[in-house]
């Protein structure tokens, strides 16, 4: 199993979600107030003077749009700062305002306390250098690095972690340091830095990392790919992490379930979607009804083989999915460190999306998709930026799934199945047809949709002929060049 993870406590990524909530136009007033209170408490408790200045300073804070220095509460909307605030604040400006306080006296107090704590670390390092060995010196420097991560000073935290990394010879500790650097990048929305250090951590793990750190890195990598809209690459990593998840410093288990189901729903083929999402015991234990939860938790086999996956169920025969109740996931997963209790999460929209997509109940699918957008996509800092793309791709997936089972479909019938108007369906399908995402044509005169099934054999034949023509052309050019060179020699 390897040694217990180090440097895993800071930064607290839930605070980054609270900062996002303050600037999110889709968040409610009560959620903003809750996030503001939590952020203020954390700043005071952990003496986070650098983060406080970074967020709330009247002239330089990323949450201050007015740029007017005042000690009073100022109406704040997210400003457009150029450096590394992507995904930390919502990019769309809120139509309203949010009162965020800047207190010069509080900042001076926090800064003074930070300086006192730094003096203690300096004294500890000097004592270790004089009286102890290299291990104690590294431990003291590690405390300084964690201090900067705790108070929210990105540049100094990164520099301190790098300094500790350079002097560390233990592979497990090196991996933990790089994972801490990745979390700092995630906290501040530095995607380029996160990508570079994820690759760095992969190299270290492949050189001999233990089982636990390999699994932790899998979750880190999956979350990074999710933020870069690489859902097809993120899905297998996130789904694999469900059964061995211990990276609670990265996200909660309930969040991992949400990310895994969403990534799998939009990217996996139907057979893989059934195996890895619909029938996955870890997901059925959360999103299933009472019987599903019991069978999943008891280790029973998934109900029924995947026979008939190639056949589309008729939308009228699909039965509505029972609503799943709010679930507290504190007891699920395991970790060596004690975890705070998670707030209960209502997975009903997500369960409805999963079941209706697989069952072909498209009217319920569209309703569940709208609920998922409102409940999850619009509220999560990692999903918010891609919510328009996700909803569009899921609509496309529903259209493709229905049309692949028929050669001709009535336009009005399909519109009824999805619970939309004929005009909306016509416009929506036209965009996908023009982009070659759906092989079909719309006949508005006869009010039908004709699918153009690709002929794989003819396509392969045409590809071979095309590639052969290209090869012959290259050979002819090569022969001419050889003859010319021969004549020159003659």
Buried (B, 14 or more C-beta within 10 A) or exposed (E): EEEEBBBBEBBBBBBBBBBBBBBBBBBEEEBBBBBBEBBBEBBEEBBBBBBBBBBBBBEEBBBBBEEEEEEEEBEBBBBEBEEBBBBBBBEEBBEEEBEBBBBEEBBEBBBEEBEEBBEEBEEBBEEBEEEEEEEBBBBBBBBBBBBBBBBBBBEBBBEBBEBBBEEBEEBBBBBBBBBBBBBBBBBBBBBEBBBBBBEBBBEBBEEEBBEBBBBBBBBBBBBBBBBEBBBEBBBBBBBBBBEBBBBBBBBBBBBBBBBBBBBBBBBBEBEBBBBBBBBBBBBBBBBBBEEBBEBBBEEEEBEEEBEEBEEBEEBEEBEEBBEBEEBEBBEBBEBEEEBEEBEEBBBBBBBBBBBBBBBBBBBBBBBBBEBBBEBBBBBBBBBBBBBEEBBBBBBBBBBBBBBBBBEEBBBEEBBBBBEBEBEEBBEBBEEBBEEEBBBBEBEEEEBBBBBEEEEEEEEEEEEEEEEEEEEEEEEEEEEEEEEEEEEEEE
